[in-house]
Amino acid sequence: MPAKDRAFLNVWDDTVSGRDLLISLSIATLLSLGGFLLAPWPAPGPLVLGISGAILGFFISALLFRPKRRLDIEGEA
């Protein structure tokens, strides 16, 4: 499907592809839940690995999916 024919969503005043959003949420959820469940149980372990998984998921999603917005500035030379 060409990029022009895709339906875009408006989330928090940002334009995103629904498919890309779903994949990004899945990546972040799997990594943070995986880190939480695989961590050793003494208190800070699951929290630290869960947050680390979420941050890693953010970076992976940022590298996989480029912004879909187009910026047009009028009146500037």
N, CA, C and O atoms as a Tinker XYZ file with bonds, in Angstrom:
   308  protein
     1  N      0.835000   -1.170000    0.000000    73     2
     2  CA     0.000000    0.000000    0.000000    64     1     3
     3  C      0.887000    1.243000    0.000000    63     2     4     5
     4  O      1.716000    1.393000    0.898000    81     3
     5  N      0.742000    2.127000   -0.965000    73     3     6
     6  CA     1.555000    3.347000   -1.001000    64     5     7
     7  C      1.269000    4.243000    0.198000    63     6     8     9
     8  O      0.184000    4.199000    0.778000    81     7
     9  N      2.248000    5.047000    0.557000    73     7    10
    10  CA     2.109000    5.917000    1.726000    64     9    11
    11  C      0.968000    6.917000    1.562000    63    10    12    13
    12  O      0.377000    7.338000    2.556000    81    11
    13  N      0.646000    7.307000    0.327000    73    11    14
    14  CA    -0.421000    8.283000    0.108000    64    13    15
    15  C     -1.798000    7.711000    0.421000    63    14    16    17
    16  O     -2.703000    8.454000    0.801000    81    15
    17  N     -1.968000    6.397000    0.267000    73    15    18
    18  CA    -3.270000    5.783000    0.462000    64    17    19
    19  C     -3.525000    5.357000    1.905000    63    18    20    21
    20  O     -4.633000    4.927000    2.224000    81    19
    21  N     -2.546000    5.463000    2.770000    73    19    22
    22  CA    -2.710000    5.039000    4.155000    64    21    23
    23  C     -3.574000    6.021000    4.922000    63    22    24    25
    24  O     -3.566000    7.224000    4.659000    81    23
    25  N     -4.320000    5.484000    5.876000    73    23    26
    26  CA    -5.103000    6.337000    6.769000    64    25    27
    27  C     -4.221000    6.729000    7.954000    63    26    28    29
    28  O     -3.584000    5.875000    8.571000    81    27
    29  N     -4.189000    7.992000    8.258000    73    27    30
    30  CA    -3.390000    8.484000    9.368000    64    29    31
    31  C     -4.302000    8.847000   10.527000    63    30    32    33
    32  O     -5.459000    9.218000   10.332000    81    31
    33  N     -3.769000    8.737000   11.730000    73    31    34
    34  CA    -4.492000    9.081000   12.943000    64    33    35
    35  C     -3.862000   10.316000   13.563000    63    34    36    37
    36  O     -2.677000   10.591000   13.372000    81    35
    37  N     -4.665000   11.046000   14.301000    73    35    38
    38  CA    -4.164000   12.219000   14.996000    64    37    39
    39  C     -4.121000   11.887000   16.487000    63    38    40    41
    40  O     -5.164000   11.799000   17.133000    81    39
    41  N     -2.916000   11.701000   17.034000    73    39    42
    42  CA    -2.739000   11.334000   18.435000    64    41    43
    43  C     -1.930000   12.425000   19.114000    63    42    44    45
    44  O     -0.784000   12.674000   18.739000    81    43
    45  N     -2.515000   13.076000   20.109000    73    43    46
    46  CA    -1.858000   14.159000   20.839000    64    45    47
    47  C     -1.255000   15.188000   19.888000    63    46    48    49
    48  O     -0.097000   15.578000   20.034000    81    47
    49  N     -2.041000   15.618000   18.927000    73    47    50
    50  CA    -1.654000   16.624000   17.928000    64    49    51
    51  C     -0.452000   16.200000   17.098000    63    50    52    53
    52  O      0.322000   17.046000   16.650000    81    51
    53  N     -0.290000   14.915000   16.893000    73    51    54
    54  CA     0.759000   14.396000   16.023000    64    53    55
    55  C      0.119000   13.411000   15.059000    63    54    56    57
    56  O     -0.777000   12.659000   15.443000    81    55
    57  N      0.567000   13.407000   13.824000    73    55    58
    58  CA     0.021000   12.528000   12.799000    64    57    59
    59  C      0.818000   11.236000   12.764000    63    58    60    61
    60  O      2.034000   11.248000   12.573000    81    59
    61  N      0.116000   10.110000   12.952000    73    59    62
    62  CA     0.777000    8.806000   12.974000    64    61    63
    63  C      0.003000    7.825000   12.107000    63    62    64    65
    64  O     -1.196000    7.981000   11.879000    81    63
    65  N      0.709000    6.822000   11.635000    73    63    66
    66  CA     0.086000    5.719000   10.921000    64    65    67
    67  C     -0.434000    4.733000   11.961000    63    66    68    69
    68  O      0.276000    4.402000   12.911000    81    67
    69  N     -1.655000    4.267000   11.792000    73    67    70
    70  CA    -2.238000    3.337000   12.747000    64    69    71
    71  C     -1.446000    2.048000   12.852000    63    70    72    73
    72  O     -1.272000    1.508000   13.945000    81    71
    73  N     -0.969000    1.556000   11.729000    73    71    74
    74  CA    -0.179000    0.322000   11.698000    64    73    75
    75  C      1.139000    0.509000   12.451000    63    74    76    77
    76  O      1.521000   -0.340000   13.256000    81    75
    77  N      1.832000    1.619000   12.190000    73    75    78
    78  CA     3.102000    1.889000   12.869000    64    77    79
    79  C      2.897000    2.072000   14.374000    63    78    80    81
    80  O      3.719000    1.628000   15.176000    81    79
    81  N      1.805000    2.724000   14.750000    73    79    82
    82  CA     1.507000    2.928000   16.165000    64    81    83
    83  C      1.271000    1.597000   16.866000    63    82    84    85
    84  O      1.764000    1.384000   17.973000    81    83
    85  N      0.525000    0.706000   16.235000    73    83    86
    86  CA     0.245000   -0.596000   16.832000    64    85    87
    87  C      1.518000   -1.436000   16.978000    63    86    88    89
    88  O      1.715000   -2.096000   17.998000    81    87
    89  N      2.369000   -1.409000   15.968000    73    87    90
    90  CA     3.631000   -2.152000   16.041000    64    89    91
    91  C      4.541000   -1.563000   17.126000    63    90    92    93
    92  O      5.169000   -2.311000   17.876000    81    91
    93  N      4.616000   -0.248000   17.213000    73    91    94
    94  CA     5.455000    0.398000   18.232000    64    93    95
    95  C      4.968000    0.084000   19.642000    63    94    96    97
    96  O      5.770000   -0.195000   20.534000    81    95
    97  N      3.657000    0.128000   19.839000    73    95    98
    98  CA     3.114000   -0.209000   21.153000    64    97    99
    99  C      3.387000   -1.664000   21.507000    63    98   100   101
   100  O      3.666000   -1.982000   22.663000    81    99
   101  N      3.309000   -2.539000   20.527000    73    99   102
   102  CA     3.588000   -3.961000   20.770000    64   101   103
   103  C      5.046000   -4.178000   21.159000    63   102   104   105
   104  O      5.340000   -4.939000   22.082000    81   103
   105  N      5.954000   -3.514000   20.459000    73   103   106
   106  CA     7.386000   -3.642000   20.767000    64   105   107
   107  C      7.673000   -3.161000   22.189000    63   106   108   109
   108  O      8.339000   -3.853000   22.960000    81   107
   109  N      7.171000   -1.982000   22.532000    73   107   110
   110  CA     7.435000   -1.428000   23.861000    64   109   111
   111  C      6.797000   -2.279000   24.953000    63   110   112   113
   112  O      7.396000   -2.479000   26.009000    81   111
   113  N      5.594000   -2.779000   24.711000    73   111   114
   114  CA     4.918000   -3.605000   25.710000    64   113   115
   115  C      5.655000   -4.917000   25.936000    63   114   116   117
   116  O      5.859000   -5.334000   27.076000    81   115
   117  N      6.054000   -5.570000   24.842000    73   115   118
   118  CA     6.760000   -6.846000   24.977000    64   117   119
   119  C      8.099000   -6.687000   25.699000    63   118   120   121
   120  O      8.452000   -7.508000   26.546000    81   119
   121  N      8.836000   -5.638000   25.366000    73   119   122
   122  CA    10.138000   -5.448000   26.004000    64   121   123
   123  C     10.008000   -5.069000   27.477000    63   122   124   125
   124  O     10.761000   -5.573000   28.310000    81   123
   125  N      9.064000   -4.189000   27.810000    73   123   126
   126  CA     8.934000   -3.798000   29.212000    64   125   127
   127  C      8.334000   -4.917000   30.055000    63   126   128   129
   128  O      8.763000   -5.124000   31.190000    81   127
   129  N      7.353000   -5.641000   29.526000    73   127   130
   130  CA     6.793000   -6.757000   30.284000    64   129   131
   131  C      7.803000   -7.898000   30.396000    63   130   132   133
   132  O      7.900000   -8.553000   31.434000    81   131
   133  N      8.553000   -8.128000   29.319000    73   131   134
   134  CA     9.591000   -9.156000   29.367000    64   133   135
   135  C     10.666000   -8.831000   30.384000    63   134   136   137
   136  O     11.099000   -9.707000   31.133000    81   135
   137  N     11.102000   -7.584000   30.421000    73   135   138
   138  CA    12.095000   -7.170000   31.411000    64   137   139
   139  C     11.569000   -7.295000   32.827000    63   138   140   141
   140  O     12.296000   -7.698000   33.735000    81   139
   141  N     10.308000   -6.950000   33.013000    73   139   142
   142  CA     9.706000   -7.039000   34.341000    64   141   143
   143  C      9.597000   -8.489000   34.809000    63   142   144   145
   144  O      9.903000   -8.799000   35.961000    81   143
   145  N      9.163000   -9.369000   33.918000    73   143   146
   146  CA     8.950000  -10.768000   34.304000    64   145   147
   147  C     10.251000  -11.559000   34.444000    63   146   148   149
   148  O     10.316000  -12.500000   35.236000    81   147
   149  N     11.280000  -11.192000   33.690000    73   147   150
   150  CA    12.540000  -11.933000   33.738000    64   149   151
   151  C     13.510000  -11.428000   34.807000    63   150   152   153
   152  O     14.552000  -12.042000   35.040000    81   151
   153  N     13.174000  -10.322000   35.449000    73   151   154
   154  CA    14.081000   -9.727000   36.438000    64   153   155
   155  C     14.087000  -10.546000   37.724000    63   154   156   157
   156  O     13.086000  -11.171000   38.073000    81   155
   157  N     15.220000  -10.539000   38.426000    73   155   158
   158  CA    15.234000  -11.164000   39.751000    64   157   159
   159  C     14.319000  -10.383000   40.695000    63   158   160   161
   160  O     14.188000   -9.166000   40.564000    81   159
   161  N     13.694000  -11.066000   41.632000    73   159   162
   162  CA    12.607000  -10.437000   42.371000    64   161   163
   163  C     12.990000   -9.407000   43.427000    63   162   164   165
   164  O     12.113000   -8.595000   43.724000    81   163
   165  N     14.147000   -9.322000   44.026000    73   163   166
   166  CA    14.336000   -8.246000   45.014000    64   165   167
   167  C     13.929000   -6.893000   44.435000    63   166   168   169
   168  O     14.143000   -6.609000   43.256000    81   167
   169  N     13.356000   -6.095000   45.269000    73   167   170
   170  CA    12.554000   -4.924000   44.923000    64   169   171
   171  C     12.946000   -4.095000   43.700000    63   170   172   173
   172  O     12.092000   -3.961000   42.823000    81   171
   173  N     14.111000   -3.539000   43.550000    73   171   174
   174  CA    14.280000   -2.631000   42.406000    64   173   175
   175  C     14.474000   -3.332000   41.063000    63   174   176   177
   176  O     14.360000   -2.687000   40.021000    81   175
   177  N     14.763000   -4.629000   41.058000    73   175   178
   178  CA    15.077000   -5.337000   39.815000    64   177   179
   179  C     13.989000   -5.277000   38.752000    63   178   180   181
   180  O     14.265000   -4.845000   37.633000    81   179
   181  N     12.756000   -5.696000   39.059000    73   179   182
   182  CA    11.706000   -5.663000   38.041000    64   181   183
   183  C     11.383000   -4.249000   37.554000    63   182   184   185
   184  O     11.121000   -4.041000   36.369000    81   183
   185  N     11.402000   -3.293000   38.461000    73   183   186
   186  CA    11.117000   -1.916000   38.072000    64   185   187
   187  C     12.166000   -1.389000   37.102000    63   186   188   189
   188  O     11.828000   -0.800000   36.075000    81   187
   189  N     13.425000   -1.599000   37.424000    73   187   190
   190  CA    14.519000   -1.096000   36.587000    64   189   191
   191  C     14.511000   -1.763000   35.215000    63   190   192   193
   192  O     14.642000   -1.082000   34.197000    81   191
   193  N     14.359000   -3.081000   35.175000    73   191   194
   194  CA    14.360000   -3.771000   33.884000    64   193   195
   195  C     13.097000   -3.482000   33.082000    63   194   196   197
   196  O     13.147000   -3.450000   31.853000    81   195
   197  N     11.968000   -3.272000   33.751000    73   195   198
   198  CA    10.745000   -2.903000   33.043000    64   197   199
   199  C     10.863000   -1.533000   32.385000    63   198   200   201
   200  O     10.484000   -1.360000   31.226000    81   199
   201  N     11.384000   -0.570000   33.120000    73   199   202
   202  CA    11.581000    0.770000   32.557000    64   201   203
   203  C     12.644000    0.744000   31.465000    63   202   204   205
   204  O     12.504000    1.424000   30.449000    81   203
   205  N     13.700000   -0.030000   31.665000    73   203   206
   206  CA    14.735000   -0.157000   30.628000    64   205   207
   207  C     14.163000   -0.758000   29.353000    63   206   208   209
   208  O     14.523000   -0.337000   28.254000    81   207
   209  N     13.279000   -1.735000   29.487000    73   207   210
   210  CA    12.626000   -2.324000   28.318000    64   209   211
   211  C     11.764000   -1.319000   27.583000    63   210   212   213
   212  O     11.734000   -1.308000   26.352000    81   211
   213  N     11.057000   -0.469000   28.330000    73   211   214
   214  CA    10.229000    0.558000   27.697000    64   213   215
   215  C     11.088000    1.570000   26.943000    63   214   216   217
   216  O     10.734000    1.980000   25.838000    81   215
   217  N     12.205000    1.972000   27.529000    73   215   218
   218  CA    13.106000    2.921000   26.868000    64   217   219
   219  C     13.735000    2.295000   25.630000    63   218   220   221
   220  O     13.845000    2.946000   24.591000    81   219
   221  N     14.148000    1.038000   25.734000    73   219   222
   222  CA    14.700000    0.332000   24.578000    64   221   223
   223  C     13.652000    0.201000   23.475000    63   222   224   225
   224  O     13.971000    0.352000   22.295000    81   223
   225  N     12.415000   -0.078000   23.849000    73   223   226
   226  CA    11.330000   -0.146000   22.870000    64   225   227
   227  C     11.103000    1.185000   22.171000    63   226   228   229
   228  O     10.818000    1.221000   20.974000    81   227
   229  N     11.231000    2.285000   22.919000    73   227   230
   230  CA    11.104000    3.610000   22.318000    64   229   231
   231  C     12.188000    3.846000   21.274000    63   230   232   233
   232  O     11.898000    4.329000   20.180000    81   231
   233  N     13.429000    3.511000   21.600000    73   231   234
   234  CA    14.522000    3.725000   20.650000    64   233   235
   235  C     14.386000    2.839000   19.417000    63   234   236   237
   236  O     14.656000    3.285000   18.302000    81   235
   237  N     13.976000    1.607000   19.605000    73   235   238
   238  CA    13.773000    0.718000   18.458000    64   237   239
   239  C     12.670000    1.261000   17.558000    63   238   240   241
   240  O     12.815000    1.267000   16.335000    81   239
   241  N     11.575000    1.715000   18.151000    73   239   242
   242  CA    10.469000    2.266000   17.360000    64   241   243
   243  C     10.876000    3.550000   16.643000    63   242   244   245
   244  O     10.474000    3.788000   15.505000    81   243
   245  N     11.676000    4.373000   17.316000    73   243   246
   246  CA    12.125000    5.619000   16.692000    64   245   247
   247  C     13.034000    5.346000   15.500000    63   246   248   249
   248  O     13.027000    6.104000   14.530000    81   247
   249  N     13.813000    4.272000   15.563000    73   247   250
   250  CA    14.682000    3.930000   14.438000    64   249   251
   251  C     13.913000    3.246000   13.308000    63   250   252   253
   252  O     14.249000    3.418000   12.136000    81   251
   253  N     12.896000    2.482000   13.653000    73   251   254
   254  CA    12.137000    1.751000   12.631000    64   253   255
   255  C     11.189000    2.643000   11.833000    63   254   256   257
   256  O     11.050000    2.483000   10.621000    81   255
   257  N     10.544000    3.578000   12.516000    73   255   258
   258  CA     9.492000    4.366000   11.876000    64   257   259
   259  C      9.864000    5.843000   11.849000    63   258   260   261
   260  O     10.073000    6.458000   12.894000    81   259
   261  N      9.943000    6.391000   10.679000    73   259   262
   262  CA    10.254000    7.807000   10.499000    64   261   263
   263  C      8.980000    8.643000   10.642000    63   262   264   265
   264  O      7.884000    8.120000   10.439000    81   263
   265  N      9.101000    9.934000   10.988000    73   263   266
   266  CA     7.921000   10.791000   11.112000    64   265   267
   267  C      7.146000   10.887000    9.802000    63   266   268   269
   268  O      7.729000   10.849000    8.718000    81   267
   269  N      5.827000   11.010000    9.915000    73   267   270
   270  CA     4.960000   11.078000    8.740000    64   269   271
   271  C      4.516000   12.510000    8.430000    63   270   272   273
   272  O      3.795000   12.753000    7.462000    81   271
   273  N      4.949000   13.436000    9.252000    73   271   274
   274  CA     4.467000   14.807000    9.057000    64   273   275
   275  C      5.221000   15.499000    7.930000    63   274   276   277
   276  O      6.343000   15.134000    7.579000    81   275
   277  N      4.579000   16.487000    7.395000    73   275   278
   278  CA     5.174000   17.305000    6.343000    64   277   279
   279  C      5.035000   18.758000    6.760000    63   278   280   281
   280  O      3.936000   19.226000    7.057000    81   279
   281  N      6.132000   19.453000    6.781000    73   279   282
   282  CA     6.140000   20.825000    7.261000    64   281   283
   283  C      6.218000   21.773000    6.080000    63   282   284   285
   284  O      7.173000   21.738000    5.304000    81   283
   285  N      5.211000   22.619000    5.950000    73   283   286
   286  CA     5.187000   23.648000    4.914000    64   285   287
   287  C      5.198000   25.005000    5.603000    63   286   288   289
   288  O      4.282000   25.333000    6.357000    81   287
   289  N      6.238000   25.792000    5.340000    73   287   290
   290  CA     6.344000   27.122000    5.925000    64   289   291
   291  C      6.090000   28.132000    4.822000    63   290   292   293
   292  O      6.798000   28.169000    3.816000    81   291
   293  N      5.066000   28.951000    5.028000    73   291   294
   294  CA     4.714000   29.956000    4.024000    64   293   295
   295  C      5.275000   31.311000    4.433000    63   294   296   297
   296  O      5.333000   31.639000    5.618000    81   295
   297  N      5.677000   32.074000    3.466000    73   295   298
   298  CA     6.131000   33.424000    3.713000    64   297   299
   299  C      7.607000   33.560000    4.036000    63   298   300   301
   300  O      8.060000   34.672000    4.309000    81   299
   301  N      8.368000   32.492000    4.016000    73   299   302
   302  CA     9.802000   32.585000    4.265000    64   301   303
   303  C     10.556000   32.383000    2.970000    63   302   304   305
   304  O     10.170000   31.569000    2.131000    81   303
   305  N     11.640000   33.134000    2.814000    73   303   306
   306  CA    12.417000   33.026000    1.584000    64   305   307
   307  C     13.565000   32.087000    1.724000    63   306   308
   308  O     14.319000   31.887000    0.772000    81   307
